[in-house]
Amino acid sequence: MPAIIKSFLGIFFFALVVFLGAGILNYQVQVDRASGYKHDVIQELQNSNFAPSVMNACIQAGAKQNYNVSIDVSAGDGTHNTFSKSVPATHTAEVVAAYVTVEYTSRLPFLGVETPNVLRGFAR
């Protein structure tokens, strides 16, 4: 009888470790995807010389992946504009730098944990 109890406890703890490990790996994959997306947005902005159509496309693509993307651009004369899903990019001829913010939520479903995260980066 004690062997049966020990066996079931062993199986229970093994299953617990497997599910926690899978959840943690999934959590890290979500973080890596968001970080990669932020890096891709920065590369696209730099390669397009801060074109408004590219900014809007990046913001919309982020929204499809449940990312809240905002781009704060700085012009050569010191003015700033912030573009997001609700405020699309328009005139960006004098832009010299952009501050990209990607907000997303990471989930660890087995433990019921959801954490809001923010990644930031500069494009010049």
Backbone torsions as a table, in degrees:
resi	resn	phi	psi	omega
1	MET	NA	-45.1	178.6
2	PRO	-62.2	-29.2	179.6
3	ALA	-67.2	-36.6	179.3
4	ILE	-66.1	-44.0	179.5
5	ILE	-63.3	-44.2	178.9
6	LYS	-63.1	-38.5	179.5
7	SER	-64.6	-46.8	179.3
8	PHE	-64.5	-39.0	176.3
9	LEU	-63.7	-40.3	177.9
10	GLY	-62.5	-44.2	178.5
11	ILE	-64.7	-40.6	179.2
12	PHE	-61.5	-48.1	-179.1
13	PHE	-68.0	-34.4	175.9
14	PHE	-62.8	-45.7	178.5
15	ALA	-63.3	-39.2	178.1
16	LEU	-60.7	-45.9	179.5
17	VAL	-64.2	-40.9	-179.9
18	VAL	-63.6	-47.4	-178.8
19	PHE	-67.0	-39.9	176.9
20	LEU	-64.7	-42.7	178.5
21	GLY	-62.1	-43.7	178.3
22	ALA	-64.2	-39.2	178.2
23	GLY	-64.7	-41.8	180.0
24	ILE	-67.0	-40.2	176.5
25	LEU	-62.5	-42.6	178.0
26	ASN	-62.3	-40.6	178.1
27	TYR	-60.5	-45.3	-179.6
28	GLN	-66.4	-34.9	176.9
29	VAL	-63.4	-40.6	177.9
30	GLN	-62.2	-42.1	178.8
31	VAL	-65.0	-43.7	179.9
32	ASP	-64.4	-39.1	178.5
33	ARG	-64.4	-43.0	179.2
34	ALA	-65.7	-40.2	178.6
35	SER	-65.1	-41.4	176.5
36	GLY	-63.8	-38.3	178.4
37	TYR	-64.8	-42.5	178.0
38	LYS	-60.2	-43.6	179.0
39	HIS	-62.8	-41.2	178.8
40	ASP	-64.0	-40.2	178.6
41	VAL	-62.2	-44.5	180.0
42	ILE	-61.9	-44.1	178.7
43	GLN	-62.6	-43.2	180.0
44	GLU	-63.2	-42.0	179.3
45	LEU	-63.8	-43.0	-180.0
46	GLN	-67.0	-41.8	-178.6
47	ASN	-69.8	-27.4	-177.9
48	SER	-95.3	2.0	-177.0
49	ASN	58.3	42.0	175.0
50	PHE	60.6	42.1	178.5
51	ALA	-67.0	136.1	-179.2
52	PRO	-60.8	-36.0	-179.8
53	SER	-65.2	-36.3	178.3
54	VAL	-70.4	-40.7	177.4
55	MET	-59.4	-48.2	-179.9
56	ASN	-63.4	-38.8	179.0
57	ALA	-65.0	-40.7	178.6
58	CYS	-65.4	-40.9	179.7
59	ILE	-65.8	-43.2	179.9
60	GLN	-68.0	-39.7	178.2
61	ALA	-65.1	-36.8	176.2
62	GLY	-65.5	-38.2	178.8
63	ALA	-64.0	-34.2	177.7
64	LYS	-67.0	-25.3	178.7
65	GLN	-98.3	14.6	-179.5
66	ASN	64.4	32.8	173.4
67	TYR	-105.0	139.6	173.7
68	ASN	-98.9	103.4	-175.5
69	VAL	-102.3	130.0	172.1
70	SER	-130.7	144.7	-177.5
71	ILE	-126.9	116.2	177.5
72	ASP	-99.8	113.7	-177.3
73	VAL	-101.9	146.4	177.7
74	SER	-118.2	129.5	178.4
75	ALA	-91.2	166.6	-179.9
76	GLY	-63.1	-25.4	-179.2
77	ASP	-88.7	3.7	176.1
78	GLY	97.1	-1.1	179.4
79	THR	-81.3	154.7	-179.5
80	HIS	-127.6	144.4	172.2
81	ASN	-136.4	142.9	177.1
82	THR	-114.8	127.0	179.7
83	PHE	-113.9	138.9	179.2
84	SER	-148.6	-168.4	-179.7
85	LYS	-61.8	-36.3	-178.8
86	SER	-86.9	-17.1	179.5
87	VAL	-126.7	90.3	-177.4
88	PRO	-68.9	153.2	179.6
89	ALA	-70.3	142.6	178.4
90	THR	-124.4	-94.8	-175.2
91	HIS	-90.8	119.5	-179.5
92	THR	-133.4	33.6	-175.2
93	ALA	-68.1	-33.9	-175.2
94	GLU	-98.6	10.6	-174.9
95	VAL	-69.7	133.7	177.9
96	VAL	-116.2	-19.2	179.9
97	ALA	-156.3	156.8	178.0
98	ALA	-138.9	142.7	177.5
99	TYR	-109.7	110.3	-174.6
100	VAL	-97.1	130.6	177.2
101	THR	-123.4	126.1	177.4
102	VAL	-119.2	116.0	177.4
103	GLU	-105.7	135.8	179.9
104	TYR	-152.2	169.4	179.6
105	THR	-118.7	125.6	174.9
106	SER	-96.9	142.0	-177.1
107	ARG	-124.2	139.8	171.2
108	LEU	-119.6	85.3	-166.5
109	PRO	-63.1	-33.7	-176.6
110	PHE	-62.4	-34.6	179.0
111	LEU	-99.4	-4.6	179.8
112	GLY	72.2	32.0	-177.5
113	VAL	-102.3	129.3	172.3
114	GLU	-127.2	127.1	-179.9
115	THR	-125.1	127.7	173.4
116	PRO	-77.3	135.8	-178.8
117	ASN	-129.4	154.8	179.0
118	VAL	-133.4	129.7	173.1
119	LEU	-114.7	140.2	-177.6
120	ARG	-132.2	150.9	178.1
121	GLY	-163.7	162.9	-178.8
122	PHE	-110.5	142.1	171.8
123	ALA	-119.6	131.0	-179.9
124	ARG	-129.7	NA	NA
